[in-house]
Amino acid sequence: DTEVTQTPKHLVMGMTNKKSLKCEQHMGHRAMYWYKQKAKKPPELMFVYSYEKLSINESVPSRFSPECPNSSLLNLHLHALQPEDSALYLCASSRQGYNEKLFFGSGTQLSVL
Amino acid sequence: GQQVMQIPQYQHVQEGEDFTTYCNSSTTLSNIQWYKQRPGGHPVFLIQLVKSGEVKKQKRLTFQFGEAKKNSSLHITATQTTDVGTYFCATLDGQNFVFGPGTRLSVLP
């Protein structure tokens, strides 16, 4: 199994809603990532979890809250988002992190109304 | 942080023509990765280059790392419609990879 699975594939939410994005991998990878990608732009790193501990937070607003319940799962909790937060949210994993190839999920296309 | 430029930003080719995209940095890179993202898809890892002057081939794709480790190139021979997508280079910034702006390739049949 070389897949990173993300749910939901599409999400529409209002600015007062609370929602969560989910990501799962069963490759035994110990590093997991959240990236944000706007249309026609490269992915931008948001968070990195290494061995289930948050190791990098790229100055992301607190309305985005990551969680890593175990080594296979990664969540991104969303609250009070703004329309400019609309984007493709990509989860990725790597074997141990740092200098290894990334396996990306197919992403969640988020629209904030 | 580490930044790279990619040229060209867009490239339109006729099917069967060759295509090259370049990734350039003002500083020495420890290594570089290349990813491909199809329209509506997600980035998929292609290759990682580590050594100065390294050349790696994958079927019609040839990847090269410059001697000074400040640039890299991806060359596709005889493009096919399946090559359509955006090609990103990614460089190590601290402990994680940062993506270049990408080159969007369209192939006309």
Backbone of each chain as ProteinMPNN parsed JSONL, in Angstrom:
{"seq_chain_A": "DTEVTQTPKHLVMGMTNKKSLKCEQHMGHRAMYWYKQKAKKPPELMFVYSYEKLSINESVPSRFSPECPNSSLLNLHLHALQPEDSALYLCASSRQGYNEKLFFGSGTQLSVL", "coords_chain_A": {"N_chain_A": [[0.857, -1.178, 0.0], [0.894, 1.964, -1.112], [-0.267, 4.374, -0.704], [-1.561, 7.602, 0.17], [-4.289, 8.627, 1.834], [-6.884, 10.934, 1.603], [-9.605, 12.616, 3.114], [-12.43, 14.832, 3.331], [-12.84, 14.761, -0.305], [-13.79, 17.06, -1.425], [-14.845, 20.147, 0.016], [-17.126, 22.433, 1.262], [-17.502, 25.275, 3.149], [-18.859, 27.535, 5.571], [-17.875, 30.707, 6.997], [-18.221, 30.567, 9.699], [-18.219, 27.977, 10.374], [-17.061, 24.797, 11.768], [-14.805, 22.414, 10.759], [-13.132, 19.351, 9.777], [-10.214, 18.072, 8.205], [-9.024, 14.97, 6.98], [-6.357, 12.597, 6.992], [-4.624, 9.697, 5.996], [-2.189, 7.143, 6.186], [-0.585, 4.034, 5.462], [1.983, 3.185, 5.261], [3.912, 3.03, 7.095], [5.273, 5.312, 7.473], [6.989, 7.938, 9.214], [6.894, 10.65, 9.204], [4.711, 13.313, 8.593], [2.833, 15.623, 6.677], [1.234, 18.801, 6.14], [0.242, 20.621, 3.356], [-0.588, 23.629, 1.632], [-2.172, 24.598, -1.342], [-2.63, 27.004, -3.69], [-4.458, 27.867, -6.66], [-2.606, 27.34, -9.605], [-0.196, 27.715, -8.348], [2.749, 26.766, -6.432], [2.856, 24.028, -4.009], [2.617, 24.991, -0.586], [4.293, 24.704, 2.418], [2.709, 23.894, 5.498], [2.508, 22.548, 8.042], [4.541, 20.194, 9.861], [4.731, 16.94, 11.063], [6.717, 14.917, 12.996], [7.453, 11.745, 13.94], [5.052, 11.764, 15.336], [5.051, 14.151, 16.668], [4.659, 17.656, 16.603], [6.762, 19.311, 14.539], [7.337, 21.386, 12.852], [5.836, 24.488, 12.283], [4.723, 26.538, 10.011], [4.294, 29.384, 10.609], [1.479, 29.48, 10.584], [-1.902, 30.629, 10.668], [-3.926, 30.548, 13.668], [-6.442, 29.588, 13.203], [-6.218, 27.304, 11.813], [-5.675, 24.104, 12.909], [-3.558, 21.56, 13.587], [-3.463, 17.981, 14.087], [-2.143, 14.955, 15.295], [-3.107, 11.968, 15.802], [-2.08, 9.36, 15.826], [0.622, 7.398, 14.427], [-0.267, 6.898, 11.868], [-2.258, 8.606, 11.157], [-3.418, 11.878, 10.352], [-4.793, 14.955, 11.109], [-6.509, 17.976, 10.172], [-7.826, 20.594, 11.702], [-10.359, 22.95, 11.215], [-11.435, 26.243, 11.685], [-13.452, 29.099, 11.763], [-12.646, 30.116, 9.247], [-11.402, 32.113, 6.478], [-12.473, 33.532, 3.327], [-10.181, 33.696, 1.695], [-8.773, 31.501, 2.429], [-9.544, 29.459, 0.893], [-8.556, 26.742, -1.025], [-6.472, 24.049, -2.319], [-5.858, 21.474, -0.147], [-3.21, 19.603, 0.758], [-2.083, 16.515, 1.932], [0.866, 14.882, 2.959], [3.372, 12.309, 3.176], [6.471, 10.998, 4.471], [9.231, 8.702, 4.723], [10.939, 8.991, 7.039], [11.19, 11.627, 7.177], [12.863, 14.767, 6.494], [14.731, 15.218, 3.948], [13.808, 13.21, 2.306], [11.77, 11.508, -0.165], [8.5, 12.729, -0.9], [5.258, 11.454, -0.439], [2.241, 12.191, -1.751], [-1.199, 12.789, -0.881], [-4.4, 12.868, -2.588], [-5.625, 15.207, -2.015], [-7.756, 17.771, -0.515], [-10.184, 19.767, -1.782], [-10.954, 22.853, -0.821], [-13.518, 25.166, -0.219], [-14.317, 28.293, 0.985], [-17.014, 30.076, 2.055]], "CA_chain_A": [[0.0, 0.0, 0.0], [1.742, 3.155, -1.219], [-1.202, 5.478, -0.847], [-1.961, 8.524, 1.221], [-5.719, 8.821, 1.59], [-7.428, 12.146, 2.213], [-11.042, 12.837, 3.056], [-13.169, 14.577, 2.097], [-12.186, 15.261, -1.517], [-14.265, 18.434, -1.597], [-15.496, 20.667, 1.209], [-17.58, 23.817, 1.224], [-17.854, 25.662, 4.503], [-19.024, 28.945, 5.868], [-16.819, 31.278, 7.837], [-18.447, 30.264, 11.114], [-18.234, 26.517, 10.551], [-15.894, 24.013, 12.184], [-14.684, 21.175, 9.988], [-11.822, 18.699, 9.87], [-9.675, 17.293, 7.09], [-8.375, 13.771, 7.496], [-5.317, 12.015, 6.157], [-4.216, 8.406, 6.537], [-1.221, 6.364, 5.409], [-0.232, 2.764, 6.103], [3.298, 2.8, 4.749], [4.862, 3.051, 8.206], [6.027, 6.564, 7.451], [6.976, 8.602, 10.512], [6.756, 12.096, 9.013], [3.51, 13.661, 7.855], [2.868, 17.041, 6.335], [0.127, 19.507, 5.504], [0.576, 21.677, 2.421], [-1.676, 24.394, 1.033], [-1.843, 24.949, -2.721], [-3.57, 27.842, -4.428], [-4.476, 27.557, -8.092], [-1.457, 27.729, -10.425], [0.927, 28.014, -7.47], [3.322, 25.547, -5.853], [2.43, 23.726, -2.64], [3.298, 25.722, 0.482], [4.299, 23.92, 3.647], [2.019, 24.476, 6.664], [2.9, 21.854, 9.27], [5.224, 18.915, 9.768], [4.782, 16.092, 12.239], [7.761, 13.92, 12.949], [7.233, 10.808, 15.047], [3.811, 12.185, 16.006], [5.228, 15.428, 17.354], [4.712, 18.793, 15.701], [8.144, 19.784, 14.471], [7.381, 22.638, 12.107], [4.613, 25.242, 12.042], [5.221, 27.645, 9.18], [3.565, 30.631, 10.907], [0.11, 29.31, 10.091], [-2.871, 31.211, 11.615], [-4.462, 29.594, 14.639], [-7.71, 29.004, 12.739], [-5.821, 25.97, 11.359], [-5.134, 23.393, 14.053], [-3.24, 20.185, 13.211], [-3.481, 16.955, 15.135], [-1.62, 13.667, 14.842], [-3.532, 11.025, 16.844], [-1.118, 8.261, 15.843], [1.605, 7.503, 13.338], [-0.909, 6.705, 10.564], [-3.332, 9.574, 10.952], [-3.136, 13.303, 10.502], [-5.989, 15.758, 10.922], [-6.374, 19.43, 10.168], [-9.089, 21.159, 12.181], [-10.583, 24.266, 10.611], [-12.432, 27.027, 12.43], [-13.502, 30.533, 11.467], [-11.792, 30.384, 8.093], [-11.691, 33.252, 5.632], [-12.551, 33.135, 1.909], [-8.841, 33.546, 1.094], [-8.244, 30.188, 2.801], [-9.965, 28.494, -0.126], [-7.367, 26.199, -1.688], [-6.31, 22.599, -2.244], [-5.045, 21.117, 1.017], [-2.539, 18.344, 0.456], [-1.358, 15.807, 2.971], [1.975, 14.098, 2.416], [4.156, 11.585, 4.173], [7.771, 10.483, 4.046], [9.618, 7.59, 5.583], [11.297, 9.519, 8.353], [11.293, 13.072, 7.095], [14.164, 15.355, 6.257], [15.545, 14.809, 2.814], [13.267, 12.031, 1.649], [10.701, 11.843, -1.098], [7.175, 12.902, -0.34], [4.106, 10.807, -1.05], [1.112, 13.08, -1.551], [-2.571, 12.387, -1.095], [-5.045, 13.554, -3.717], [-5.998, 16.54, -1.576], [-9.12, 18.234, -0.252], [-10.449, 21.08, -2.372], [-11.743, 23.568, 0.163], [-14.083, 26.468, -0.576], [-14.862, 28.992, 2.153], [-17.971, 31.075, 1.567]], "C_chain_A": [[0.902, 1.24, 0.0], [0.879, 4.396, -1.345], [-1.311, 6.319, 0.417], [-3.411, 8.903, 0.901], [-6.213, 10.05, 2.326], [-8.935, 12.188, 2.061], [-11.388, 14.13, 3.776], [-12.386, 15.081, 0.885], [-12.558, 16.714, -1.79], [-14.966, 18.86, -0.314], [-15.861, 22.124, 0.977], [-18.015, 24.178, 2.637], [-18.016, 27.166, 4.623], [-17.974, 29.413, 6.847], [-17.018, 30.981, 9.313], [-18.407, 28.771, 11.414], [-16.945, 26.0, 11.185], [-15.902, 22.714, 11.396], [-13.29, 20.596, 10.199], [-11.477, 17.989, 8.585], [-8.911, 16.109, 7.673], [-7.399, 13.204, 6.479], [-4.85, 10.727, 6.807], [-3.195, 7.757, 5.611], [-0.847, 5.121, 6.203], [1.082, 2.25, 5.547], [4.342, 2.75, 5.86], [5.705, 4.306, 8.225], [5.895, 7.285, 8.787], [6.941, 10.117, 10.4], [5.528, 12.355, 8.163], [3.394, 15.171, 7.778], [1.495, 17.533, 5.889], [0.705, 20.616, 4.626], [-0.711, 22.35, 1.96], [-1.26, 24.786, -0.377], [-2.966, 25.769, -3.346], [-3.426, 27.52, -5.918], [-3.251, 28.151, -8.793], [-0.247, 28.166, -9.593], [1.525, 26.722, -6.944], [2.733, 25.264, -4.483], [3.272, 24.519, -1.635], [3.169, 24.927, 1.779], [3.573, 24.663, 4.77], [2.578, 23.868, 7.95], [3.652, 20.577, 8.925], [5.116, 18.218, 11.105], [5.869, 15.046, 12.018], [7.632, 13.036, 14.179], [6.124, 11.322, 15.972], [3.946, 13.46, 16.817], [5.321, 16.546, 16.312], [6.124, 19.358, 15.689], [8.262, 21.102, 13.727], [5.972, 23.2, 11.973], [5.062, 26.496, 11.299], [4.369, 28.898, 9.353], [2.142, 30.591, 10.367], [-0.858, 29.905, 11.122], [-3.519, 30.147, 12.479], [-5.814, 29.032, 14.24], [-7.474, 27.639, 12.07], [-5.149, 25.264, 12.533], [-4.835, 21.954, 13.668], [-3.297, 19.253, 14.408], [-2.958, 15.661, 14.538], [-1.948, 12.625, 15.897], [-2.622, 9.804, 16.96], [-0.265, 8.333, 14.587], [0.99, 7.354, 11.955], [-1.887, 7.807, 10.197], [-2.872, 11.004, 11.175], [-4.434, 14.049, 10.214], [-5.626, 17.231, 10.819], [-7.74, 19.998, 10.52], [-9.182, 22.614, 11.724], [-11.675, 25.001, 11.367], [-12.297, 28.492, 12.064], [-12.572, 30.899, 10.317], [-12.291, 31.591, 7.308], [-11.778, 32.793, 4.169], [-11.181, 32.936, 1.263], [-8.157, 32.241, 1.5], [-8.682, 29.104, 1.822], [-8.749, 28.054, -0.926], [-7.46, 24.682, -1.702], [-5.384, 22.306, -1.063], [-4.522, 19.698, 0.807], [-1.864, 17.795, 1.7], [-0.24, 15.012, 2.291], [2.649, 13.344, 3.547], [5.507, 11.235, 3.585], [8.25, 9.515, 5.108], [9.988, 8.051, 6.981], [11.381, 11.037, 8.348], [12.687, 13.483, 6.706], [14.922, 14.702, 5.11], [15.053, 13.543, 2.126], [12.089, 12.407, 0.761], [9.363, 11.858, -0.385], [6.151, 12.121, -1.149], [2.891, 11.68, -0.728], [-0.213, 12.341, -1.678], [-3.17, 13.217, -2.221], [-5.633, 14.902, -3.316], [-7.469, 16.713, -1.268], [-9.247, 19.625, -0.86], [-11.431, 21.817, -1.477], [-12.226, 24.906, -0.391], [-14.713, 27.068, 0.669], [-15.752, 30.13, 1.655], [-18.212, 32.154, 2.599]], "O_chain_A": [[1.584, 1.525, 0.985], [1.254, 5.357, -2.016], [-1.177, 5.838, 1.542], [-3.707, 9.432, -0.171], [-5.99, 10.195, 3.528], [-9.476, 11.841, 1.011], [-10.712, 14.496, 4.737], [-11.372, 15.76, 1.045], [-11.759, 17.491, -2.312], [-15.6, 18.047, 0.359], [-15.035, 22.935, 0.559], [-18.808, 23.462, 3.249], [-17.408, 27.949, 3.894], [-17.269, 28.607, 7.453], [-16.085, 31.126, 10.102], [-18.543, 28.354, 12.564], [-15.901, 26.651, 11.152], [-16.905, 22.0, 11.375], [-12.394, 21.256, 10.725], [-12.336, 17.378, 7.948], [-8.248, 16.218, 8.704], [-7.595, 13.319, 5.269], [-4.694, 10.663, 8.027], [-3.33, 7.819, 4.389], [-0.797, 5.138, 7.433], [1.276, 1.046, 5.381], [5.513, 2.464, 5.607], [6.729, 4.367, 8.906], [4.839, 7.256, 9.418], [6.958, 10.804, 11.421], [5.321, 11.704, 7.139], [3.799, 15.895, 8.687], [0.699, 16.776, 5.333], [1.523, 21.426, 5.062], [-1.774, 21.732, 1.905], [-0.141, 25.248, -0.594], [-4.091, 25.297, -3.508], [-2.414, 26.978, -6.364], [-2.911, 29.317, -8.593], [0.617, 28.897, -10.078], [0.874, 25.679, -7.001], [2.168, 26.161, -3.855], [4.478, 24.693, -1.814], [2.073, 24.531, 2.178], [3.77, 25.859, 4.981], [3.06, 24.582, 8.83], [3.449, 19.965, 7.876], [5.372, 18.812, 12.152], [5.92, 14.384, 10.982], [7.694, 13.513, 15.312], [6.244, 11.314, 17.197], [3.043, 13.81, 17.577], [5.974, 16.399, 15.278], [6.62, 19.83, 16.712], [9.206, 21.858, 13.959], [5.038, 22.49, 11.601], [5.69, 27.389, 11.869], [3.797, 29.414, 8.392], [1.665, 31.555, 9.768], [-0.666, 29.714, 12.322], [-3.645, 28.991, 12.074], [-6.295, 28.089, 14.869], [-8.426, 26.908, 11.795], [-4.17, 25.765, 13.087], [-5.768, 21.184, 13.44], [-3.196, 19.668, 15.563], [-3.291, 15.313, 13.405], [-1.149, 12.41, 16.808], [-2.415, 9.277, 18.054], [-0.427, 9.244, 13.774], [1.65, 7.65, 10.958], [-2.295, 7.919, 9.041], [-2.06, 11.296, 12.053], [-5.091, 13.805, 9.203], [-4.587, 17.672, 11.309], [-8.689, 19.897, 9.742], [-8.231, 23.389, 11.83], [-12.728, 24.431, 11.655], [-11.203, 29.056, 12.051], [-11.81, 31.863, 10.399], [-13.434, 32.026, 7.452], [-11.208, 31.76, 3.818], [-11.035, 32.096, 0.376], [-7.091, 31.909, 0.982], [-8.236, 27.961, 1.917], [-8.001, 28.884, -1.442], [-8.403, 24.101, -1.166], [-4.271, 22.826, -0.99], [-5.284, 18.738, 0.695], [-1.169, 18.51, 2.422], [-0.406, 14.532, 1.17], [2.513, 13.695, 4.719], [5.676, 11.18, 2.367], [7.752, 9.501, 6.234], [9.438, 7.577, 7.975], [11.615, 11.658, 9.385], [13.587, 12.65, 6.6], [15.665, 13.741, 5.308], [15.822, 12.878, 1.432], [11.491, 13.472, 0.91], [9.123, 11.126, 0.575], [6.174, 12.126, -2.38], [2.558, 11.879, 0.441], [-0.347, 11.402, -2.463], [-2.541, 14.14, -2.738], [-6.09, 15.66, -4.172], [-8.314, 15.924, -1.692], [-8.511, 20.544, -0.498], [-12.601, 21.447, -1.387], [-11.45, 25.676, -0.957], [-15.538, 26.435, 1.328], [-15.305, 31.022, 0.935], [-18.991, 33.076, 2.356]]}, "seq_chain_B": "GQQVMQIPQYQHVQEGEDFTTYCNSSTTLSNIQWYKQRPGGHPVFLIQLVKSGEVKKQKRLTFQFGEAKKNSSLHITATQTTDVGTYFCATLDGQNFVFGPGTRLSVLP", "coords_chain_B": {"N_chain_B": [[15.063, 32.073, 3.522], [15.599, 29.102, 1.506], [15.362, 29.593, -1.989], [14.185, 28.974, -5.274], [14.253, 29.525, -8.806], [12.249, 28.804, -11.633], [12.382, 28.14, -15.049], [11.052, 27.667, -18.344], [8.054, 29.56, -17.413], [5.732, 28.71, -18.604], [5.186, 26.278, -21.173], [4.497, 25.409, -24.422], [4.233, 22.715, -26.517], [4.499, 20.799, -29.554], [3.26, 17.549, -29.951], [5.726, 15.073, -29.753], [7.859, 16.765, -29.94], [10.796, 17.928, -28.168], [11.308, 18.829, -24.682], [12.408, 21.059, -22.18], [12.937, 21.988, -18.831], [14.149, 24.308, -16.432], [15.763, 24.705, -13.305], [16.837, 27.048, -11.1], [19.19, 28.369, -8.775], [20.518, 30.851, -6.546], [22.203, 30.121, -4.635], [24.226, 27.418, -3.353], [22.917, 24.19, -3.655], [21.922, 21.518, -1.539], [20.646, 19.195, -2.317], [18.2, 18.143, -4.767], [14.805, 17.751, -5.684], [12.417, 16.473, -8.035], [9.074, 16.894, -9.08], [5.941, 15.915, -10.529], [2.845, 17.273, -11.443], [-0.219, 16.49, -12.51], [-2.935, 18.085, -14.316], [-5.528, 18.937, -12.121], [-4.652, 17.044, -10.376], [-2.356, 15.598, -7.93], [0.927, 16.363, -6.599], [3.506, 14.227, -7.77], [6.252, 12.315, -6.957], [9.273, 12.344, -8.811], [12.154, 12.179, -9.028], [15.262, 12.282, -7.173], [18.133, 14.247, -6.863], [21.499, 14.322, -5.91], [24.296, 14.438, -6.116], [26.995, 16.449, -7.39], [26.895, 17.312, -10.792], [25.394, 15.109, -11.41], [23.542, 12.808, -13.402], [20.489, 11.454, -14.257], [18.323, 9.013, -15.667], [15.007, 8.347, -16.726], [13.318, 6.466, -18.647], [11.99, 8.416, -21.096], [12.716, 10.697, -19.805], [15.221, 12.879, -18.655], [17.294, 13.83, -16.082], [19.265, 16.347, -14.601], [21.895, 17.507, -12.513], [23.574, 20.429, -11.797], [27.12, 21.132, -12.118], [28.06, 22.923, -10.22], [26.11, 22.673, -8.4], [24.004, 24.494, -8.361], [21.984, 24.574, -10.089], [19.474, 22.782, -11.947], [18.118, 20.496, -14.326], [15.364, 19.252, -16.249], [14.697, 17.165, -18.802], [12.608, 16.217, -21.414], [12.27, 13.851, -23.852], [10.828, 13.676, -27.048], [7.956, 14.415, -26.548], [4.809, 13.355, -25.152], [1.201, 13.266, -25.021], [0.557, 12.484, -22.519], [2.454, 13.631, -20.949], [1.64, 16.06, -20.131], [1.278, 18.628, -17.715], [2.314, 20.148, -14.578], [5.619, 20.776, -13.738], [7.562, 20.599, -10.963], [10.453, 21.71, -9.254], [12.073, 20.964, -6.176], [13.614, 22.118, -3.288], [15.879, 21.677, -0.542], [15.173, 23.333, 2.404], [16.348, 24.232, 5.294], [15.055, 21.791, 7.192], [13.212, 20.779, 5.479], [11.556, 20.33, 2.279], [11.175, 22.874, -0.125], [9.069, 24.094, -2.618], [9.687, 25.02, -6.005], [8.37, 27.52, -8.335], [7.307, 26.167, -10.538], [6.909, 24.696, -13.846], [4.652, 24.853, -16.407], [3.536, 22.516, -18.617], [2.131, 22.091, -21.765], [0.919, 19.902, -24.234], [0.426, 19.671, -27.575], [-1.619, 17.712, -29.608]], "CA_chain_B": [[15.013, 30.662, 3.216], [16.05, 28.695, 0.173], [14.422, 29.854, -3.068], [14.649, 28.645, -6.611], [13.46, 29.992, -9.929], [12.089, 27.828, -12.695], [12.07, 28.674, -16.356], [10.082, 28.749, -18.459], [6.859, 29.429, -16.582], [4.826, 27.917, -19.424], [5.765, 25.781, -22.421], [3.56, 24.695, -25.29], [4.989, 21.981, -27.529], [3.775, 19.857, -30.39], [3.588, 16.177, -29.583], [6.913, 14.596, -30.443], [8.964, 17.695, -29.712], [11.462, 17.814, -26.875], [10.966, 19.859, -23.701], [13.349, 21.169, -21.068], [12.68, 22.989, -17.806], [15.348, 24.574, -15.655], [15.582, 25.134, -11.928], [18.058, 27.796, -10.818], [19.335, 28.938, -7.439], [21.679, 31.731, -6.36], [23.062, 29.492, -3.621], [24.486, 26.0, -3.571], [21.853, 23.321, -3.154], [22.414, 20.22, -1.044], [20.063, 18.241, -3.242], [17.013, 18.66, -5.435], [13.807, 16.776, -6.083], [11.492, 16.873, -9.09], [7.719, 16.354, -8.972], [5.023, 16.217, -11.62], [1.456, 17.375, -11.023], [-1.164, 16.549, -13.627], [-4.074, 18.978, -14.07], [-6.505, 18.347, -11.22], [-4.046, 15.971, -9.578], [-1.469, 15.952, -6.839], [2.329, 16.162, -6.98], [4.05, 12.88, -7.724], [7.716, 12.344, -6.941], [9.941, 11.771, -9.983], [13.569, 11.844, -8.835], [16.061, 13.124, -6.292], [19.526, 14.36, -7.278], [22.299, 14.688, -4.747], [25.713, 14.654, -6.423], [27.375, 17.421, -8.398], [27.004, 16.768, -12.133], [24.651, 13.852, -11.533], [22.568, 12.653, -14.48], [19.664, 10.251, -14.104], [17.353, 8.863, -16.749], [13.826, 7.513, -16.54], [12.691, 6.342, -19.98], [12.202, 9.603, -21.925], [13.064, 11.823, -18.94], [16.618, 12.978, -18.216], [17.455, 14.812, -15.021], [20.669, 16.699, -14.432], [22.25, 18.425, -11.439], [24.725, 21.17, -12.263], [28.405, 20.874, -11.473], [28.166, 23.79, -9.05], [24.93, 22.385, -7.586], [23.149, 25.675, -8.266], [20.894, 24.463, -11.045], [19.078, 21.434, -12.346], [17.242, 20.508, -15.489], [14.561, 18.082, -16.598], [14.521, 17.126, -20.253], [11.733, 15.15, -21.909], [12.469, 13.573, -25.274], [9.64, 13.234, -27.801], [6.829, 14.527, -25.616], [3.52, 12.719, -25.432], [0.114, 13.997, -24.339], [0.576, 12.074, -21.105], [3.449, 14.445, -20.233], [1.005, 17.323, -19.728], [1.221, 18.862, -16.273], [3.26, 21.119, -14.051], [6.818, 20.142, -13.204], [8.135, 21.39, -9.873], [11.641, 21.293, -8.525], [11.941, 21.236, -4.748], [14.935, 22.171, -2.673], [15.874, 21.567, 0.906], [15.296, 24.587, 3.164], [16.352, 23.716, 6.657], [14.807, 20.354, 7.251], [12.117, 20.364, 4.609], [11.643, 20.759, 0.892], [10.368, 24.001, -0.595], [8.821, 23.921, -4.039], [9.81, 26.119, -6.946], [7.069, 27.947, -8.872], [6.8, 25.202, -11.499], [6.791, 24.932, -15.293], [3.449, 24.183, -16.887], [3.726, 21.981, -19.961], [0.989, 21.601, -22.531], [1.349, 19.17, -25.419], [-0.616, 19.699, -28.599], [-1.554, 16.45, -30.374]], "C_chain_B": [[15.448, 30.375, 1.786], [14.977, 28.989, -0.864], [15.044, 29.46, -4.39], [13.71, 29.252, -7.635], [13.35, 28.854, -10.931], [11.754, 28.549, -13.988], [11.96, 27.547, -17.373], [8.916, 28.552, -17.494], [5.832, 28.535, -17.281], [5.578, 27.428, -20.655], [4.688, 25.01, -23.169], [4.39, 24.007, -26.365], [4.04, 21.133, -28.348], [4.185, 18.462, -29.946], [4.765, 15.676, -30.42], [8.114, 15.518, -30.289], [9.574, 17.429, -28.339], [11.091, 18.997, -25.988], [12.021, 19.861, -22.605], [12.882, 22.264, -20.114], [13.904, 23.091, -16.913], [14.981, 25.1, -14.274], [16.885, 25.78, -11.496], [18.04, 28.414, -9.425], [20.554, 29.842, -7.397], [22.653, 31.14, -5.341], [23.227, 28.007, -3.936], [23.4, 25.166, -2.911], [22.451, 22.012, -2.646], [21.869, 19.087, -1.91], [18.811, 18.851, -3.858], [16.094, 17.509, -5.787], [12.974, 17.363, -7.224], [10.17, 16.147, -8.894], [6.936, 16.753, -10.214], [3.61, 16.256, -11.049], [0.585, 17.505, -12.273], [-2.273, 17.538, -13.299], [-5.127, 18.287, -13.212], [-5.948, 17.267, -10.313], [-3.174, 16.496, -8.454], [-0.026, 15.718, -7.268], [2.753, 14.714, -6.796], [5.563, 12.963, -7.864], [8.282, 11.682, -8.192], [11.352, 11.292, -9.643], [14.159, 12.744, -7.762], [17.505, 13.086, -6.773], [20.33, 14.906, -6.115], [23.717, 15.115, -5.13], [25.916, 15.7, -7.507], [27.524, 16.738, -9.753], [26.21, 15.496, -12.378], [23.654, 13.907, -12.681], [21.814, 11.355, -14.242], [18.628, 10.222, -15.2], [16.211, 7.961, -16.304], [13.107, 7.505, -17.881], [12.974, 7.615, -20.797], [12.616, 10.829, -21.117], [14.527, 11.743, -18.534], [16.736, 14.13, -17.237], [18.945, 15.067, -14.827], [20.817, 17.69, -13.286], [23.537, 19.114, -11.852], [25.992, 20.879, -11.472], [28.567, 21.695, -10.205], [27.009, 23.587, -8.079], [24.098, 23.638, -7.34], [22.004, 25.607, -9.261], [20.644, 23.003, -11.388], [18.176, 21.545, -13.558], [16.513, 19.179, -15.626], [14.292, 18.164, -18.09], [13.626, 15.953, -20.612], [11.942, 15.03, -23.415], [11.148, 13.111, -25.885], [8.399, 13.224, -26.914], [5.586, 13.798, -26.132], [2.446, 13.479, -24.66], [0.048, 13.633, -22.86], [1.596, 12.862, -20.288], [2.873, 15.77, -19.739], [0.957, 17.432, -18.208], [2.19, 19.95, -15.879], [4.41, 20.374, -13.397], [7.452, 21.086, -12.185], [9.493, 20.82, -9.478], [11.418, 21.672, -7.06], [13.315, 21.147, -4.116], [14.822, 22.152, -1.166], [16.091, 22.941, 1.525], [15.224, 24.209, 4.632], [16.144, 22.225, 6.618], [13.679, 19.901, 6.348], [12.234, 20.972, 3.231], [10.664, 21.881, 0.586], [10.258, 23.897, -2.103], [9.093, 25.194, -4.822], [8.449, 26.434, -7.551], [6.496, 27.024, -9.944], [6.861, 25.672, -12.94], [5.597, 24.144, -15.777], [3.639, 23.8, -18.346], [2.39, 21.591, -20.571], [1.514, 20.988, -23.821], [0.195, 19.115, -26.4], [-0.518, 18.438, -29.454], [-1.384, 16.692, -31.869]], "O_chain_B": [[15.637, 31.282, 0.975], [13.807, 28.674, -0.649], [16.249, 29.59, -4.603], [12.527, 29.465, -7.368], [14.262, 28.037, -11.055], [10.932, 29.465, -14.004], [12.698, 26.566, -17.282], [8.803, 27.513, -16.842], [5.158, 27.721, -16.65], [6.503, 28.09, -21.125], [4.059, 24.095, -22.637], [5.172, 24.663, -27.053], [2.939, 20.793, -27.914], [5.345, 18.234, -29.601], [4.788, 15.839, -31.64], [9.255, 15.098, -30.485], [8.964, 16.8, -27.474], [10.623, 20.03, -26.469], [12.471, 18.806, -22.157], [12.48, 23.343, -20.549], [14.602, 22.107, -16.666], [14.013, 25.843, -14.109], [17.933, 25.135, -11.52], [17.015, 28.913, -8.96], [21.517, 29.622, -8.13], [23.785, 31.605, -5.206], [22.45, 27.429, -4.696], [23.017, 25.403, -1.765], [23.374, 21.465, -3.25], [22.581, 18.124, -2.193], [18.416, 19.961, -3.499], [16.55, 16.422, -6.144], [12.845, 18.579, -7.359], [10.136, 14.956, -8.586], [7.212, 17.765, -10.858], [3.222, 15.385, -10.271], [0.649, 18.502, -12.993], [-2.53, 17.806, -12.125], [-5.569, 17.183, -13.532], [-6.695, 16.641, -9.56], [-3.241, 17.667, -8.079], [0.223, 14.957, -8.203], [2.409, 14.064, -5.809], [6.082, 13.604, -8.777], [7.84, 10.604, -8.591], [11.712, 10.149, -9.927], [13.636, 13.82, -7.475], [18.039, 12.015, -7.057], [19.902, 15.83, -5.423], [24.273, 16.041, -4.539], [25.109, 15.82, -8.428], [28.193, 15.711, -9.863], [26.338, 14.873, -13.432], [23.004, 14.928, -12.905], [22.413, 10.296, -14.05], [18.114, 11.26, -15.617], [16.408, 6.963, -15.611], [12.372, 8.438, -18.204], [14.128, 7.852, -21.154], [12.844, 11.894, -21.691], [15.016, 10.69, -18.124], [16.331, 15.256, -17.524], [19.768, 14.153, -14.878], [19.991, 18.584, -13.103], [24.501, 18.444, -12.222], [25.946, 20.442, -10.322], [29.144, 21.223, -9.225], [26.937, 24.256, -7.049], [23.554, 23.827, -6.252], [21.143, 26.487, -9.278], [21.476, 22.126, -11.154], [17.546, 22.578, -13.781], [16.986, 18.134, -15.179], [13.716, 19.14, -18.571], [13.857, 14.829, -20.168], [11.803, 16.007, -24.151], [10.445, 12.273, -25.321], [7.866, 12.167, -26.576], [5.354, 13.652, -27.332], [2.756, 14.247, -23.749], [-0.465, 14.402, -22.048], [1.604, 12.771, -19.06], [3.538, 16.512, -19.016], [0.642, 16.47, -17.508], [2.81, 20.592, -16.728], [4.202, 19.458, -12.602], [7.824, 22.216, -12.504], [9.664, 19.605, -9.378], [10.661, 22.594, -6.756], [14.079, 20.218, -4.378], [13.811, 22.555, -0.591], [17.064, 23.628, 1.215], [14.15, 23.902, 5.148], [16.962, 21.485, 6.073], [13.233, 18.757, 6.439], [12.908, 21.981, 3.029], [9.498, 21.847, 0.978], [11.249, 23.641, -2.787], [8.779, 26.297, -4.375], [7.481, 25.711, -7.316], [5.301, 27.097, -10.232], [6.864, 26.869, -13.225], [5.522, 22.929, -15.591], [3.874, 24.655, -19.2], [1.614, 20.85, -19.968], [2.452, 21.507, -24.426], [-0.873, 18.582, -26.1], [0.555, 18.127, -29.971], [-1.313, 15.738, -32.644]]}, "name": "protein", "num_of_chains": 2, "seq": "DTEVTQTPKHLVMGMTNKKSLKCEQHMGHRAMYWYKQKAKKPPELMFVYSYEKLSINESVPSRFSPECPNSSLLNLHLHALQPEDSALYLCASSRQGYNEKLFFGSGTQLSVLGQQVMQIPQYQHVQEGEDFTTYCNSSTTLSNIQWYKQRPGGHPVFLIQLVKSGEVKKQKRLTFQFGEAKKNSSLHITATQTTDVGTYFCATLDGQNFVFGPGTRLSVLP"}
